[in-house]
Amino acid sequence: MAKRVRVGVIGLGFAGTEHLKGYRATAAAEAEVVALCDLQSDLLASKAQEFGIKKTFTNYHKMLQMDGLDAVDVCIPNDLHAPATLDSLRAGKHVICEKPPARSAKEARQMADMARKMGKTLMYAVVLRFTSAAQYLKRCINDGMLGDIYWGRTVYHRRRGIPIGAKAWFVDKKRAGGGSLIDIGVHALDLAWWLMGAPKPKSVCGASYTKFAHLVPPSVHYNVEDSAFAMVRFVNDATLILECSWSLNQAGGSIQQLAGTKGGAEMHPLKIFTETDGVLADLMPQPAGNDWYGDEVRHFAVSIQNRRQPLATAEQGVQLMQMLDAVYESQRTGREVRIR
Ligand SMILES: NC(=O)c1ccc[n+]([C@@H]2O[C@H](COP(=O)([O-])OP(=O)(O)OC[C@H]3O[C@@H](n4cnc5c(N)ncnc54)[C@H](O)[C@@H]3O)[C@@H](O)[C@H]2O)c1
């Protein structure tokens, strides 16, 4: 049996805690969390106790020096994704890094190059790829049920839901890299793009809006978009429409729609639009629920054990960030932006 991957988790907020639950519930045979790191010592102590982990650090550089650490799980604010990932890779560790991959494609490029140079796994934690519905639909697509997918629409709207309070870093462009687009738009974009086969992006036309600053207390520095809209063209001529918001006068919710030459599909809830014997038919598959975060971190550990590329690769992280960068550039310039 392969050796369990020994993991240190940096950042014990929402994401770090979900990952810890996943390691405990679903990935226990493949991975073992051996160290925790957070700047907040009270939080660190309480999570160490809750999850029974002995080694704790308030400085991740110290954690990287400990013996017997194989991998690092990066769950800290977006501005620290690149530095913590680069430091961990340089120290010879495999890395799983939370979404968004980074604040820009430039940072994601450095991360991918470092992973290649060090010969280590870098996986991005794009958890929506790991829901049982997404996994099932991906298998149907791989089996050819939709034919060639040439159109997609992906939406993630909140009617009201700007992250402030203890999470105020989310609304500071310098720290987060952007607003609703880089926070939740990235989930919607990544899921539909992956289902479409992750074609190489060619150009993006986008717009973004900041219309809800009045909902944010004056003490919070709010300089990001609360909604963003875009159309992405790919080199295979497919197009994808993206809509996302933290605050928009629409019903909140998420949907992914795909259309191909043989069939179509929709998620939330999952539907497959097909045709049998010349008759249009809708399927409503109901895969049993799963532990998304657990399956995600287990996949990370198994990829390391088997020396296989993970499902969400470092190079995909670069392309994802190129698309997000291009939405912001298109808003700034008022033009369609080419991606090279
Ligand atoms: N996949 C998902 O569903 C999901 C959900 C939420 C957040 N995220 C992502 O996870 C990351 C963290 O988000 P969150 O909601 O958990 O944030 P959070 O603010 O709740 O938690 C971040 C934690 O990191 C700690 N931290 C900050 N700087 C640190 C440092 N230098 N060293 C060690 N610890 C440090 C903070 O003390 C805090 O406990 C973000 O990139 C976010 O986009 C992903």
The ligand as an ORCA input file, in Angstrom:
! r2SCAN-3c Opt
* xyz 0 1
  N     -13.203     26.389     -2.397
  C     -14.023     27.023     -1.607
  O     -15.164     26.656     -1.468
  C     -13.523     28.204     -0.829
  C     -14.348     28.758      0.155
  C     -13.856     29.826      0.878
  C     -12.599     30.313      0.600
  N     -11.833     29.788     -0.383
  C     -10.486     30.306     -0.668
  O      -9.629     29.933      0.419
  C      -8.759     30.993      0.769
  C      -9.012     31.387      2.223
  O     -10.352     31.827      2.345
  P     -11.138     31.733      3.752
  O     -12.563     32.027      3.444
  O     -10.789     30.464      4.429
  O     -10.473     32.973      4.467
  P     -10.456     33.329      6.015
  O     -10.144     34.770      6.087
  O     -11.651     32.760      6.689
  O      -9.215     32.464      6.574
  C      -7.903     32.719      6.212
  C      -7.012     32.255      7.368
  O      -5.666     32.430      6.952
  C      -4.929     32.926      8.069
  N      -3.724     33.579      7.558
  C      -3.637     34.762      6.915
  N      -2.357     35.019      6.591
  C      -1.634     33.977      7.026
  C      -0.237     33.646      6.994
  N       0.671     34.454      6.434
  N       0.172     32.484      7.566
  C      -0.727     31.653      8.137
  N      -2.054     31.914      8.203
  C      -2.493     33.048      7.654
  C      -5.882     33.850      8.774
  O      -5.503     34.066     10.111
  C      -7.205     33.090      8.631
  O      -7.433     32.227      9.727
  C      -9.062     32.116     -0.223
  O      -8.141     32.067     -1.267
  C     -10.455     31.824     -0.726
  O     -10.676     32.270     -2.047
  C     -12.265     28.717     -1.070
*
